[in-house]
Amino acid sequence: MEANGFITKEHYVNLMDLHFQRAATTDRSVSAVGQ
């Protein structure tokens, strides 16, 4: 995507960050349920 110029580097980093935060929150919820 980035190579085509559709999104900027900053945009890409933000997307990765959002995805990571969402995954971390999900992991926390799963851990709480597991206990």
N, C-alpha and C positions, 0 to 999 in steps of 0.2 A: 504493500500500500504506500509506504513512505517514499519509495523510489519513484512512484508515479506522481508525487507531489500533491496527493489528495489530502494528506494530513501532515502537520509539521512534526518535528522531532519532539517538541514539548508536548504536543497533543498525544503522541504515542506513549511517552513516559507517563503522562497522567492516566491514560487508559490502563497501563500496566499496574500503576499504583492503586487505582480503584479496584481492579481485579484482585490484587493481593490483599487489600483491606477486607474485601468481601469474603475471600477465602479464609482469612484469619478469624473473622467473626463467626463464620460457619464452624470452623474447627473448635472455637471456644464453646459454642452452643452444644456441639456434639460431645465434647469432653464433660460438660456440666450434666448432660443427660446420662452419660456413661457412669457417672458417680452416683 
